[in-house]
Amino acid sequence: MSRTNLASTASRLGVLTAVALAAAVATAGPASAHTEVEAADARALAQDVALTFTAESESADAGITKLEVILPEGIAPGDITYKEGPKGWKLAPTGRGYTVSGPKLAVGEDAEYVVSVRQLPDAKSLVFKTLQSYSDGEVDRWIELDDSGGDDEGHGHPAPRLALKAAAPGAKAVSPTPTQDPTPTEKPTASTDATTPSPTPTASAKAAADSSDDDGVPLGVPLGIGLGVLALGGVAWWLRSRRTTGTS
């Protein structure tokens, strides 16, 4: 091969390499984006631990507006206290964790906030599945238990994971977070109090009581029988009168 051909081939290879490198740089940002959680000296059963969450933006057109976290077993929504975060953002408990949300951040700006946990559970690691919402309605689902999955962009969506050191000597689990007391049972009113005299029988009740005799048979029964006997007697008298008239 001549020197001219070698130079031409080397030039083409250089161009292809540059294009490949540029493509790798262009896709490196989204591929490396994650939602992460960190804590200083995180240990099992440690109390009042500050957790710092960082959600990297993956959108080129919209800002982050909300992060929903699904808490791992052993941490209840009531165990979480909001410390700091983006301006105007607030924390709201949910049935399975909490949300941190507020005015949308600038396009490309990462969301970072800090919460305090009453006590970490006795575990080796904790997974905080996170749903990351943008102002255009898109949602990044950081819920995979590892980074082995992938999408059309060639990367997965692992959930934030916090590794815990062994519990300190003598550390014990504190009592569960107190829940709101149920509504107290109302005290009996005067009408239902056991010391209140029984209500006076009504007129209809008296009438019903008077309509029965001592053995429990209603008074109307013997009256009906008596009227029936009288009616039969009257019929018999009328028939006898007819016969007498007819023979006279």
C-alpha positions in Angstrom: 0.0 0.0 0.0 1.4 3.4 -1.0 2.0 6.2 1.5 -0.9 8.2 0.0 -3.3 5.3 0.7 -2.0 4.9 4.2 -2.4 8.6 4.9 -5.9 8.5 3.5 -6.9 5.5 5.6 -5.4 7.0 8.8 -7.3 10.2 8.1 -10.6 8.4 7.8 -9.9 6.4 11.0 -9.2 9.7 12.8 -12.5 11.1 11.7 -14.4 8.0 12.8 -12.7 8.0 16.1 -13.5 11.7 16.7 -17.2 11.1 15.8 -17.4 8.1 18.2 -15.8 10.1 21.0 -18.2 13.0 20.5 -21.1 10.6 20.6 -19.8 9.0 23.8 -19.4 12.4 25.4 -22.9 13.5 24.3 -24.5 10.4 25.9 -22.4 10.3 29.0 -24.6 12.8 30.9 -27.9 10.9 30.7 -26.3 7.5 31.2 -24.6 8.5 34.4 -27.6 10.4 35.9 -28.9 8.9 39.1 -30.9 9.6 42.2 -28.7 9.0 45.3 -28.9 9.1 49.0 -26.0 9.7 51.5 -25.6 9.9 55.2 -22.6 10.5 57.5 -21.6 7.4 59.4 -24.9 5.6 58.7 -25.3 2.7 61.1 -28.1 0.3 61.9 -30.3 1.5 64.8 -28.7 5.0 64.7 -31.1 7.7 65.7 -31.8 11.2 64.2 -29.8 10.5 61.1 -29.7 13.2 58.3 -30.2 11.7 54.8 -29.2 13.8 51.8 -31.0 13.0 48.6 -29.7 14.2 45.2 -31.9 13.8 42.1 -30.0 14.6 38.9 -32.0 16.2 36.1 -32.3 14.2 32.8 -34.6 16.5 30.9 -33.3 19.1 28.4 -36.7 20.8 28.3 -38.4 20.7 31.7 -37.5 21.3 35.4 -37.9 18.9 38.3 -41.1 19.6 40.3 -41.6 16.6 42.7 -39.8 13.6 44.2 -41.9 10.8 45.7 -40.0 8.4 47.9 -41.2 4.9 48.9 -39.8 4.2 52.3 -38.1 0.8 53.1 -39.5 -1.5 55.7 -38.7 -0.3 59.2 -39.2 3.4 58.5 -42.6 5.0 58.7 -43.7 8.3 57.2 -44.0 9.7 60.7 -40.3 9.0 61.3 -39.3 11.6 58.6 -38.7 15.3 59.3 -37.9 17.7 56.6 -34.7 19.7 57.1 -33.9 21.7 53.9 -34.3 21.6 50.2 -35.1 23.8 47.1 -36.7 27.1 47.8 -40.4 26.8 48.3 -40.4 23.0 48.4 -42.3 21.2 51.2 -42.6 17.6 52.5 -46.0 15.8 52.6 -46.4 12.3 54.1 -48.1 9.6 51.9 -49.4 6.1 52.7 -46.1 4.5 51.6 -43.6 7.3 52.2 -43.5 11.0 51.4 -43.2 13.6 48.6 -41.0 16.6 48.4 -42.3 19.1 45.9 -42.6 22.8 45.0 -42.0 25.3 42.2 -40.2 23.8 39.2 -36.4 24.0 39.1 -34.5 25.5 36.3 -34.0 23.2 33.3 -31.0 21.0 34.0 -30.8 21.8 37.7 -30.5 18.9 40.1 -32.8 18.6 43.1 -31.2 18.1 46.5 -32.8 18.0 49.9 -32.2 16.7 53.4 -34.5 14.8 55.8 -33.9 13.4 59.3 -34.9 9.9 60.2 -36.0 9.1 63.8 -34.1 5.8 63.7 -32.6 3.6 61.0 -33.8 0.0 61.1 -31.5 -3.0 61.8 -30.5 -3.8 58.3 -27.4 -4.0 56.1 -28.8 -1.6 53.5 -31.9 0.5 52.7 -33.5 1.1 49.3 -35.5 4.3 48.7 -37.5 3.8 45.5 -38.0 7.3 44.0 -40.3 8.7 41.3 -38.9 11.9 39.8 -41.5 14.2 38.1 -40.9 17.1 35.7 -42.9 20.2 34.8 -43.9 18.6 31.4 -45.5 15.6 33.1 -42.6 13.2 32.4 -41.6 10.8 35.3 -38.3 9.1 35.9 -38.8 5.9 37.9 -35.8 5.1 40.0 -37.1 1.9 41.4 -34.8 -0.9 40.2 -33.0 -2.9 42.9 -29.8 -2.9 40.9 -28.3 -1.3 37.8 -28.5 -4.4 35.6 -31.6 -3.2 33.8 -31.6 -0.9 30.8 -33.7 1.2 28.5 -33.5 2.6 25.0 -30.7 4.9 26.1 -28.6 2.0 27.3 -28.8 2.6 31.1 -31.0 1.4 34.0 -32.8 3.2 36.7 -31.5 1.9 40.1 -33.2 3.0 43.2 -31.1 5.0 45.7 -29.5 2.6 48.2 -27.9 3.4 51.5 -25.4 1.0 53.0 -25.4 0.7 56.8 -22.6 -0.2 59.1 -23.3 -2.6 62.0 -25.2 -1.2 64.9 -23.2 0.4 67.7 -22.7 -1.7 70.9 -25.8 -1.4 73.1 -27.9 0.2 70.4 -31.6 -0.8 70.7 -34.7 -0.2 68.7 -36.8 2.6 70.1 -40.6 2.3 70.4 -42.6 2.9 67.3 -43.6 6.4 66.3 -46.7 7.4 68.3 -49.8 7.6 66.2 -52.7 10.0 66.6 -55.0 8.9 69.4 -58.4 7.7 68.1 -61.4 9.8 68.7 -62.6 9.3 72.3 -65.8 7.5 72.8 -68.6 9.9 73.8 -70.0 9.6 77.3 -73.5 8.4 77.7 -76.1 11.2 77.5 -78.8 11.7 80.1 -81.3 9.7 77.9 -79.0 6.7 77.8 -77.5 6.8 81.3 -78.2 3.7 83.4 -79.4 5.8 86.3 -82.1 7.6 84.3 -85.6 6.4 85.1 -87.4 4.5 82.4 -89.6 6.7 80.2 -93.4 7.0 81.1 -95.5 4.6 79.0 -97.4 6.4 76.2 -101.2 6.3 75.8 -100.9 3.7 73.0 -98.8 1.5 75.3 -101.4 1.8 78.1 -104.1 0.9 75.6 -102.2 -2.2 74.5 -101.7 -3.2 78.1 -105.4 -2.7 79.0 -106.5 -4.8 76.0 -105.1 -7.9 77.7 -106.5 -9.8 80.7 -104.5 -11.4 83.5 -103.8 -14.6 81.5 -102.6 -12.7 78.5 -105.7 -13.3 76.3 -106.9 -10.1 74.6 -110.2 -8.7 76.0 -111.6 -8.6 72.5 -111.7 -12.4 72.3 -114.4 -13.1 75.0 -116.4 -10.1 73.8 -116.5 -11.5 70.3 -117.6 -14.9 71.7 -120.4 -13.2 73.7 -121.7 -11.3 70.7 -121.7 -14.4 68.7 -123.8 -16.3 71.3 -126.3 -13.4 71.4 -126.5 -13.4 67.6 -127.3 -17.1 67.5 -129.9 -16.6 70.3 -131.6 -13.9 68.3 -131.7 -16.0 65.2 -133.3 -18.9 67.1 -135.9 -16.6 68.7 -136.8 -15.2 65.2 -137.2 -18.7 63.8 -139.5 -19.8 66.6 -141.6 -16.6 66.2 -142.1 -17.5 62.5 -143.2 -21.0 63.2 -145.7 -19.8 65.9 -147.2 -17.2 63.4 -147.4 -19.7 60.7 -149.5 -22.3 62.8 -151.9 -19.9 64.3 
